[in-house]
Amino acid sequence: MRRSLARLGWFVGIWAGSVAALGVVSLVLRAWIS
């Protein structure tokens, strides 16, 4: 149980990080294009 919970936390952290990175990249691209 604890091991699966840690694995789930890893997945959530990686997913949140990738989503945040995508948002920052899209904002930078939008500001750079306009």
C-alpha positions as CSV (number, residue, x, y, z in Angstrom):
1,M,0.0,0.0,0.0
2,R,2.7,2.5,1.0
3,R,4.9,1.6,-2.0
4,S,2.0,2.1,-4.4
5,L,1.1,5.4,-2.7
6,A,4.7,6.6,-3.2
7,R,4.6,5.5,-6.8
8,L,1.3,7.4,-7.3
9,G,2.9,10.5,-5.7
10,W,5.8,10.2,-8.2
11,F,3.4,10.0,-11.1
12,V,1.4,12.9,-9.9
13,G,4.5,15.0,-9.3
14,I,5.9,14.2,-12.8
15,W,2.5,14.9,-14.4
16,A,2.1,18.2,-12.6
17,G,5.7,19.2,-13.5
18,S,5.2,18.4,-17.2
19,V,1.9,20.3,-17.2
20,A,3.5,23.4,-15.6
21,A,6.4,23.2,-18.0
22,L,4.0,23.1,-21.0
23,G,2.1,26.1,-19.7
24,V,5.3,28.1,-19.2
25,V,6.5,27.2,-22.7
26,S,3.2,28.1,-24.3
27,L,3.2,31.4,-22.5
28,V,6.8,32.2,-23.6
29,L,6.0,31.2,-27.2
30,R,2.8,33.3,-27.2
31,A,4.7,36.4,-25.8
32,W,7.6,35.8,-28.3
33,I,5.4,35.5,-31.3
34,S,3.2,38.5,-30.6
